[in-house]
Amino acid sequence: MIARVALGDRKAFSQLYDATSAKLFGVILRVLNNRASAEDVLQESYMKIWRHADRYTSNGLSPMTWLITIARNSAIDRLRATRDSTADVDDMADRLVSTGPTPEQSAIAAGEASRITACLDELDTDKAGAVRGAYLQGLTYAELAEIFSVPLNTMRTWLRRSLISLRECMER
């Protein structure tokens, strides 16, 4: 079939594809671990096979070995290209991007923080403390119920109603 493909026989190429595509796809997928990339590389591999079928020489190796070599090398080339471009982008991003907030983000965050603090001050002392404990310190409902000496369901109600009050305050 490869010899007929070298002569430009499209039917032979179609038969070759049908007979070998599953095997070559498996080889490529094993190298890339990404189905979409593997499909792209499979197509590239068959384009190379179409263009270079005249280079195949029967030197004791099976035709399948030649096809697998083309597919595997194409997959490795894609893997290297992906790694190189990712490394270049990561290096550039590390050098160019500041890791902190922008001045605008800092100003907005400061304004929001002061609004939240003012809204928390409107709550009862115990309820504001429970909200701070739950959402700033990461305490569980059970821990808060024990700290404030209230039943667990009461603590849940405090937090739910406090959050509703905070939302209403923030919307003003």
Short mmCIF file of the C-alpha atoms (twelve columns), coordinates in Angstrom:
data_MODEL
# 
_entry.id   MODEL 
# 
loop_
_atom_site.group_PDB 
_atom_site.id 
_atom_site.type_symbol 
_atom_site.label_atom_id 
_atom_site.label_alt_id 
_atom_site.label_comp_id 
_atom_site.label_asym_id 
_atom_site.label_seq_id 
_atom_site.Cartn_x 
_atom_site.Cartn_y 
_atom_site.Cartn_z 
_atom_site.pdbx_PDB_model_num 
ATOM 1   C CA . MET A 1   0.000   0.000  0.000  1 
ATOM 2   C CA . ILE A 2   2.841   2.406  0.804  1 
ATOM 3   C CA . ALA A 3   4.289   1.898  -2.685 1 
ATOM 4   C CA . ARG A 4   0.906   2.737  -4.203 1 
ATOM 5   C CA . VAL A 5   0.612   5.783  -1.924 1 
ATOM 6   C CA . ALA A 6   4.021   6.908  -3.211 1 
ATOM 7   C CA . LEU A 7   2.504   6.902  -6.701 1 
ATOM 8   C CA . GLY A 8   -0.341  9.173  -5.507 1 
ATOM 9   C CA . ASP A 9   -3.030  6.481  -5.230 1 
ATOM 10  C CA . ARG A 10  -5.726  8.017  -3.005 1 
ATOM 11  C CA . LYS A 11  -7.625  4.756  -2.632 1 
ATOM 12  C CA . ALA A 12  -4.492  3.036  -1.339 1 
ATOM 13  C CA . PHE A 13  -3.962  5.921  1.065  1 
ATOM 14  C CA . SER A 14  -7.515  5.555  2.344  1 
ATOM 15  C CA . GLN A 15  -6.994  1.809  2.815  1 
ATOM 16  C CA . LEU A 16  -3.689  2.456  4.600  1 
ATOM 17  C CA . TYR A 17  -5.414  4.934  6.897  1 
ATOM 18  C CA . ASP A 18  -8.233  2.505  7.701  1 
ATOM 19  C CA . ALA A 19  -5.775  -0.296 8.414  1 
ATOM 20  C CA . THR A 20  -3.320  1.655  10.596 1 
ATOM 21  C CA . SER A 21  -4.963  4.738  12.122 1 
ATOM 22  C CA . ALA A 22  -6.100  3.067  15.356 1 
ATOM 23  C CA . LYS A 23  -2.612  1.752  16.087 1 
ATOM 24  C CA . LEU A 24  -0.905  5.050  15.252 1 
ATOM 25  C CA . PHE A 25  -3.439  7.011  17.293 1 
ATOM 26  C CA . GLY A 26  -2.672  4.786  20.297 1 
ATOM 27  C CA . VAL A 27  1.057   5.410  19.931 1 
ATOM 28  C CA . ILE A 28  0.559   9.170  19.674 1 
ATOM 29  C CA . LEU A 29  -1.912  9.279  22.558 1 
ATOM 30  C CA . ARG A 30  0.542   7.419  24.792 1 
ATOM 31  C CA . VAL A 31  3.173   10.090 24.124 1 
ATOM 32  C CA . LEU A 32  0.930   13.162 24.441 1 
ATOM 33  C CA . ASN A 33  -1.742  12.141 26.983 1 
ATOM 34  C CA . ASN A 34  -4.145  14.583 25.311 1 
ATOM 35  C CA . ARG A 35  -6.808  13.340 22.927 1 
ATOM 36  C CA . ALA A 36  -7.244  16.593 20.969 1 
ATOM 37  C CA . SER A 37  -3.500  17.014 20.426 1 
ATOM 38  C CA . ALA A 38  -3.204  13.351 19.498 1 
ATOM 39  C CA . GLU A 39  -5.877  13.759 16.812 1 
ATOM 40  C CA . ASP A 40  -4.029  16.757 15.374 1 
ATOM 41  C CA . VAL A 41  -0.707  14.909 15.362 1 
ATOM 42  C CA . LEU A 42  -2.329  11.875 13.745 1 
ATOM 43  C CA . GLN A 43  -3.496  14.076 10.881 1 
ATOM 44  C CA . GLU A 44  -0.017  15.634 10.586 1 
ATOM 45  C CA . SER A 45  1.516   12.155 10.557 1 
ATOM 46  C CA . TYR A 46  -0.658  10.998 7.683  1 
ATOM 47  C CA . MET A 47  0.197   14.151 5.756  1 
ATOM 48  C CA . LYS A 48  3.883   13.304 6.212  1 
ATOM 49  C CA . ILE A 49  3.211   9.738  5.123  1 
ATOM 50  C CA . TRP A 50  1.427   11.008 1.996  1 
ATOM 51  C CA . ARG A 51  4.245   13.411 1.127  1 
ATOM 52  C CA . HIS A 52  7.133   11.062 1.937  1 
ATOM 53  C CA . ALA A 53  5.811   7.624  0.996  1 
ATOM 54  C CA . ASP A 54  8.399   7.492  -1.784 1 
ATOM 55  C CA . ARG A 55  11.151  7.528  0.888  1 
ATOM 56  C CA . TYR A 56  10.048  4.229  2.383  1 
ATOM 57  C CA . THR A 57  12.448  1.450  1.590  1 
ATOM 58  C CA . SER A 58  11.913  -2.137 2.538  1 
ATOM 59  C CA . ASN A 59  15.049  -2.838 4.522  1 
ATOM 60  C CA . GLY A 60  13.864  -5.790 6.537  1 
ATOM 61  C CA . LEU A 61  11.663  -3.678 8.819  1 
ATOM 62  C CA . SER A 62  7.930   -3.905 8.568  1 
ATOM 63  C CA . PRO A 63  6.006   -1.041 6.967  1 
ATOM 64  C CA . MET A 64  4.195   -0.610 10.293 1 
ATOM 65  C CA . THR A 65  7.526   0.186  11.990 1 
ATOM 66  C CA . TRP A 66  8.103   3.015  9.503  1 
ATOM 67  C CA . LEU A 67  4.584   4.378  10.088 1 
ATOM 68  C CA . ILE A 68  4.916   4.143  13.882 1 
ATOM 69  C CA . THR A 69  8.279   5.935  13.728 1 
ATOM 70  C CA . ILE A 70  6.728   8.831  11.796 1 
ATOM 71  C CA . ALA A 71  3.799   9.049  14.218 1 
ATOM 72  C CA . ARG A 72  5.952   8.773  17.342 1 
ATOM 73  C CA . ASN A 73  8.452   11.368 16.130 1 
ATOM 74  C CA . SER A 74  5.623   13.749 15.230 1 
ATOM 75  C CA . ALA A 75  4.164   13.334 18.717 1 
ATOM 76  C CA . ILE A 76  7.546   13.967 20.342 1 
ATOM 77  C CA . ASP A 77  8.030   17.060 18.172 1 
ATOM 78  C CA . ARG A 78  4.619   18.379 19.328 1 
ATOM 79  C CA . LEU A 79  5.466   17.614 22.950 1 
ATOM 80  C CA . ARG A 80  8.771   19.491 22.695 1 
ATOM 81  C CA . ALA A 81  7.167   22.453 20.957 1 
ATOM 82  C CA . THR A 82  4.473   22.650 23.622 1 
ATOM 83  C CA . ARG A 83  6.989   22.465 26.465 1 
ATOM 84  C CA . ASP A 84  9.271   25.073 24.886 1 
ATOM 85  C CA . SER A 85  6.465   27.553 24.241 1 
ATOM 86  C CA . THR A 86  5.015   27.008 27.724 1 
ATOM 87  C CA . ALA A 87  8.421   27.542 29.320 1 
ATOM 88  C CA . ASP A 88  8.978   30.730 27.292 1 
ATOM 89  C CA . VAL A 89  5.577   32.120 28.244 1 
ATOM 90  C CA . ASP A 90  6.076   31.212 31.922 1 
ATOM 91  C CA . ASP A 91  9.518   32.853 32.011 1 
ATOM 92  C CA . MET A 92  8.217   36.009 30.372 1 
ATOM 93  C CA . ALA A 93  5.189   36.130 32.660 1 
ATOM 94  C CA . ASP A 94  7.393   35.761 35.741 1 
ATOM 95  C CA . ARG A 95  9.536   38.672 34.620 1 
ATOM 96  C CA . LEU A 96  6.759   41.005 33.482 1 
ATOM 97  C CA . VAL A 97  3.818   40.477 35.810 1 
ATOM 98  C CA . SER A 98  3.713   41.964 39.264 1 
ATOM 99  C CA . THR A 99  2.352   39.515 41.797 1 
ATOM 100 C CA . GLY A 100 0.675   42.149 43.953 1 
ATOM 101 C CA . PRO A 101 -2.579  43.978 43.403 1 
ATOM 102 C CA . THR A 102 -2.704  47.004 41.151 1 
ATOM 103 C CA . PRO A 103 -3.160  50.436 42.766 1 
ATOM 104 C CA . GLU A 104 -6.777  50.448 41.612 1 
ATOM 105 C CA . GLN A 105 -7.417  47.019 43.133 1 
ATOM 106 C CA . SER A 106 -5.809  48.141 46.404 1 
ATOM 107 C CA . ALA A 107 -8.008  51.248 46.586 1 
ATOM 108 C CA . ILE A 108 -11.170 49.241 45.852 1 
ATOM 109 C CA . ALA A 109 -10.244 46.591 48.429 1 
ATOM 110 C CA . ALA A 110 -9.559  49.233 51.080 1 
ATOM 111 C CA . GLY A 111 -12.923 50.885 50.413 1 
ATOM 112 C CA . GLU A 112 -14.763 47.571 50.574 1 
ATOM 113 C CA . ALA A 113 -12.940 46.609 53.782 1 
ATOM 114 C CA . SER A 114 -13.987 49.817 55.499 1 
ATOM 115 C CA . ARG A 115 -17.607 49.320 54.359 1 
ATOM 116 C CA . ILE A 116 -17.652 45.729 55.661 1 
ATOM 117 C CA . THR A 117 -16.128 46.844 58.973 1 
ATOM 118 C CA . ALA A 118 -18.783 49.542 59.326 1 
ATOM 119 C CA . CYS A 119 -21.525 47.013 58.575 1 
ATOM 120 C CA . LEU A 120 -20.078 44.529 61.074 1 
ATOM 121 C CA . ASP A 121 -20.128 47.293 63.707 1 
ATOM 122 C CA . GLU A 122 -23.911 47.610 63.189 1 
ATOM 123 C CA . LEU A 123 -24.418 43.983 64.321 1 
ATOM 124 C CA . ASP A 124 -24.734 42.906 67.960 1 
ATOM 125 C CA . THR A 125 -21.315 42.271 69.514 1 
ATOM 126 C CA . ASP A 126 -21.852 38.484 69.817 1 
ATOM 127 C CA . LYS A 127 -23.202 38.121 66.295 1 
ATOM 128 C CA . ALA A 128 -20.383 40.203 64.796 1 
ATOM 129 C CA . GLY A 129 -17.897 38.058 66.727 1 
ATOM 130 C CA . ALA A 130 -19.535 34.891 65.394 1 
ATOM 131 C CA . VAL A 131 -19.340 36.176 61.803 1 
ATOM 132 C CA . ARG A 132 -15.656 37.103 62.268 1 
ATOM 133 C CA . GLY A 133 -14.958 33.697 63.809 1 
ATOM 134 C CA . ALA A 134 -16.693 31.786 61.025 1 
ATOM 135 C CA . TYR A 135 -15.508 33.737 57.999 1 
ATOM 136 C CA . LEU A 136 -12.191 35.246 59.068 1 
ATOM 137 C CA . GLN A 137 -10.850 32.636 61.479 1 
ATOM 138 C CA . GLY A 138 -12.411 29.556 59.868 1 
ATOM 139 C CA . LEU A 139 -14.149 28.276 62.984 1 
ATOM 140 C CA . THR A 140 -16.927 25.707 62.577 1 
ATOM 141 C CA . TYR A 141 -20.516 26.235 63.654 1 
ATOM 142 C CA . ALA A 142 -19.987 23.758 66.501 1 
ATOM 143 C CA . GLU A 143 -16.882 25.613 67.737 1 
ATOM 144 C CA . LEU A 144 -18.714 28.933 67.626 1 
ATOM 145 C CA . ALA A 145 -21.742 27.497 69.426 1 
ATOM 146 C CA . GLU A 146 -19.444 26.301 72.203 1 
ATOM 147 C CA . ILE A 147 -17.575 29.622 72.427 1 
ATOM 148 C CA . PHE A 148 -20.792 31.659 72.638 1 
ATOM 149 C CA . SER A 149 -22.612 29.041 74.782 1 
ATOM 150 C CA . VAL A 150 -25.599 28.704 72.439 1 
ATOM 151 C CA . PRO A 151 -27.163 25.677 70.743 1 
ATOM 152 C CA . LEU A 152 -25.798 24.730 67.313 1 
ATOM 153 C CA . ASN A 153 -29.020 25.637 65.488 1 
ATOM 154 C CA . THR A 154 -29.064 29.027 67.197 1 
ATOM 155 C CA . MET A 155 -25.530 29.668 65.912 1 
ATOM 156 C CA . ARG A 156 -26.619 28.757 62.387 1 
ATOM 157 C CA . THR A 157 -29.532 31.180 62.670 1 
ATOM 158 C CA . TRP A 158 -27.247 33.944 64.006 1 
ATOM 159 C CA . LEU A 159 -24.874 33.529 61.086 1 
ATOM 160 C CA . ARG A 160 -27.601 33.332 58.450 1 
ATOM 161 C CA . ARG A 161 -29.405 36.425 59.766 1 
ATOM 162 C CA . SER A 162 -26.116 38.298 60.220 1 
ATOM 163 C CA . LEU A 163 -25.115 37.622 56.625 1 
ATOM 164 C CA . ILE A 164 -28.503 38.854 55.428 1 
ATOM 165 C CA . SER A 165 -28.030 42.045 57.490 1 
ATOM 166 C CA . LEU A 166 -24.506 42.489 56.105 1 
ATOM 167 C CA . ARG A 167 -25.747 42.081 52.540 1 
ATOM 168 C CA . GLU A 168 -28.474 44.658 53.098 1 
ATOM 169 C CA . CYS A 169 -25.967 47.053 54.670 1 
ATOM 170 C CA . MET A 170 -23.510 46.623 51.765 1 
ATOM 171 C CA . GLU A 171 -26.292 47.308 49.241 1 
ATOM 172 C CA . ARG A 172 -27.071 50.698 50.814 1 
# 
